[in-house]
Amino acid sequence: MEEKLDNTLEELINSFNEDEDFQEYFRIREKVKNNKEIMELVEKVKKFQKELVKTGSEDIQKELDAVLSKLESIPLYDTYNKKLAIANQKNELLVKEVNNFFQSVVNNKN
């Protein structure tokens, strides 16, 4: 039983690692991390978000909106967000599959 469990988990992990959407997401994520303009804008977004939480200032909100608009207009960042959404959806499905598998294992033992 333990060997079957190990094999099934290994298959799930391999399917995750070999999935083209995940591989593409990780490639694009690296490009985003190495893009100075994107990373500077991301840091500005974080800074403005913190300030906005503290102050609730409409001026800060406008600055934040402007930076977000600029960030979202960068094609690489847009592609990154789309790939991230796909990867998150697939990750949720994978987690459900693992949970279902473990539930079936537990239910079969009882």
PLY file of the C-alpha trace (Angstrom):
ply
format ascii 1.0
element vertex 110
property float x
property float y
property float z
element edge 109
property int vertex1
property int vertex2
end_header
0.00 0.00 0.00
2.80 2.39 0.90
4.55 1.74 -2.41
1.34 2.46 -4.32
0.98 5.70 -2.37
4.57 6.70 -3.16
4.11 5.90 -6.86
0.86 7.84 -7.11
2.33 10.88 -5.38
5.40 10.68 -7.60
3.17 10.61 -10.69
1.29 13.69 -9.48
4.51 15.57 -8.77
5.95 14.60 -12.15
2.82 15.74 -13.95
3.10 19.05 -12.12
6.78 19.47 -13.01
6.28 18.46 -16.65
3.21 20.62 -17.26
3.93 23.13 -20.04
1.88 25.88 -18.37
3.89 25.58 -15.17
7.17 25.51 -17.05
6.16 28.60 -19.05
5.08 30.38 -15.86
8.46 29.71 -14.22
10.34 30.91 -17.33
8.34 34.13 -17.44
8.65 34.64 -13.69
12.44 34.59 -14.06
12.25 37.17 -16.84
10.05 39.38 -14.65
12.45 39.05 -11.70
15.32 40.12 -13.97
13.44 43.08 -15.46
14.60 46.20 -13.64
11.68 48.38 -14.75
9.06 45.87 -13.62
10.74 45.24 -10.28
11.04 48.98 -9.58
7.35 49.45 -10.34
6.43 46.48 -8.13
8.39 48.04 -5.27
6.59 51.35 -5.82
3.25 49.55 -5.74
4.16 47.93 -2.42
5.27 51.27 -1.00
2.09 53.05 -2.08
-0.09 50.20 -0.80
1.53 50.46 2.65
1.10 54.23 2.67
-2.50 53.92 1.54
-3.30 51.51 4.36
-1.76 53.91 6.89
-3.25 57.13 5.55
-6.21 56.34 3.31
-5.10 59.33 1.24
-6.81 59.89 -2.11
-3.55 61.33 -3.47
-1.71 58.12 -2.59
-4.52 56.13 -4.25
-4.09 58.16 -7.43
-0.33 57.60 -7.40
-0.87 53.89 -6.80
-3.37 53.69 -9.65
-0.92 55.44 -11.99
1.92 53.05 -11.11
-0.38 50.02 -11.47
-1.55 51.26 -14.84
2.03 51.65 -16.03
2.97 48.22 -14.68
-0.02 46.53 -16.30
0.79 48.15 -19.64
4.07 46.23 -19.86
3.45 43.17 -22.09
5.81 40.91 -20.11
4.02 41.73 -16.86
0.64 41.17 -18.49
1.77 37.77 -19.77
3.14 36.95 -16.32
-0.23 37.70 -14.69
-2.06 35.53 -17.21
0.35 32.63 -16.73
0.14 33.06 -12.95
-3.65 32.78 -13.08
-3.41 29.58 -15.15
-0.76 28.13 -12.82
-2.90 28.95 -9.77
-5.92 27.23 -11.31
-3.90 24.13 -12.11
-2.37 24.19 -8.65
-5.85 24.23 -7.10
-6.81 21.24 -9.23
-3.66 19.40 -8.19
-4.36 20.06 -4.52
-7.92 18.75 -4.98
-6.58 15.62 -6.67
-4.15 15.00 -3.82
-6.88 15.59 -1.23
-9.26 13.25 -3.07
-6.56 10.61 -3.29
-5.83 10.78 0.42
-9.53 10.70 1.26
-9.94 7.56 -0.83
-6.94 5.97 0.89
-8.31 6.83 4.33
-11.83 5.70 3.44
-10.55 2.38 2.09
-8.68 1.69 5.32
-11.85 2.09 7.40
0 1
1 2
2 3
3 4
4 5
5 6
6 7
7 8
8 9
9 10
10 11
11 12
12 13
13 14
14 15
15 16
16 17
17 18
18 19
19 20
20 21
21 22
22 23
23 24
24 25
25 26
26 27
27 28
28 29
29 30
30 31
31 32
32 33
33 34
34 35
35 36
36 37
37 38
38 39
39 40
40 41
41 42
42 43
43 44
44 45
45 46
46 47
47 48
48 49
49 50
50 51
51 52
52 53
53 54
54 55
55 56
56 57
57 58
58 59
59 60
60 61
61 62
62 63
63 64
64 65
65 66
66 67
67 68
68 69
69 70
70 71
71 72
72 73
73 74
74 75
75 76
76 77
77 78
78 79
79 80
80 81
81 82
82 83
83 84
84 85
85 86
86 87
87 88
88 89
89 90
90 91
91 92
92 93
93 94
94 95
95 96
96 97
97 98
98 99
99 100
100 101
101 102
102 103
103 104
104 105
105 106
106 107
107 108
108 109
